[in-house]
Amino acid sequence: MQQKQDNAEFIRHWFEEVWNKGHMDAIDEMASADAVGHGQAEHSVDLGLVEFKQFARSLRSAFPDIHVTIHDTLAEGD
């Protein structure tokens, strides 16, 4: 049960730091260096951290007042 809580807390922290506060340094602090993002921006292109940070900066530039609210999380398995 603790792992599921940790996962849900982590994702809430990620959205707060990266999207709501725009702390791009949090990406490097929280993501593995070899992380790959699926489904952002161009859905057929996988993004590494460099590309993801460019995407995040562009999105926050276009929507500087963006605020993501997570109402519920689901955590299953690993």
N, C-alpha and C positions, 0 to 999 in steps of 0.2 A: 504494500500500500504506500509506503514512504516514497518509492521510486516514482509512482504515478503523481504524487503530490509534488515531488521535486520537479518533474517534467512540466507540470502545469504552472508551477511558480516560475520556472525558468522562462517559459514562453511569455508569460505576463511581463516579466522583467525585460525581456528582449523587446517587446512591443513598446513598453514604456520608454526605454532608453533610446532605441533606434528610431522608432517612428514618432512617438509623441514629443520627445525632447531633442531629437536630431543629433544625438551623440554618436557620430560615426566611429569614434575610437572604440565604442562598445562592441562594434562588429568584430574587431580584432581581438578584443578581450574575451568575447563570449563564443566565438565560432572557431572551429578547428581550421588550421591553415589550409587544409585540403578539402574544406567543405564545398559542396556544389549545390546551387539552388536550382530547383525545377519549377517552371511555371511563372516566373516573374517576367514582366515586360514582353519579350518575344517568346511566346509559349513553346516554340520548338527549339529554343536555344538554352542550354544549361549555363549557369553563371558561376564563375569562381568568385572569390572574395573581392578581387579588384573590380570586376564587372558589377558585382552586387552593390558595392559602395557607390559606383557611378550611377547605377539605377536608383539607389536610395537618395542620393544627393539630388538627382534630377526630379524625382517625385516630390521631395520636400521643397525644392525650389518652385515647382509648379503649384504646389499646395502647401504653403508655409504654415497654415493654421490647421493642418491635418491633426486629428486626434482619433486614435483607435481605442475603442472600449471593448474589452473582452467580457462578455456576460457569463459564458460557460466554457469549460474545456472538457475534452474527452481524452483520456489516457488509457490505452490498451496495450498490453504486452510490453515489449521493450521499446 
